[in-house]
Amino acid sequence: MKRTVKTLLSMMTTIVVMSIASIAYAQDAGISVEAAKANQGGYIALAAGLGLGLAALGGALGQGRAAATALDGIARNPGAADKIRGPMILGLALIESLVIYALIIAFMLMGKI
């Protein structure tokens, strides 16, 4: 029963998002090209901000989970601390690099305004 409700809710959400998207991207016939470009700058800024926020959220969740798992492993087996610490720091650095890439992309998008 839960799976059916979950599938139905997922399908309804998809339908609502798709119907809103067609309205959001509709263009007025009387709008000038200059006004359309000026309006586009706000969407670019919104995309840059949302993209950076989502990347930071995902990076923070990933780093928290990686650190918690590594500390749990060290707590269970203190002798393996040296073997766990190195890969954990490397993993945290790689997770952080993805957030930095998102920051660079956000700066590039802001340069298009």
BELBELQUI-V633055 format. One record per helix or strand. SS is the DSSP state (H for helix, E for strand). FROM is the first residue (numbers start at 1). TO is the last residue. If there is no record, write none. Layout:
ss = <SS	SS>
from = <FROM	FROM>
to = <TO	TO>
This chain:
ss = <H	H	H>
from = <2	33	78>
to = <24	76	110>
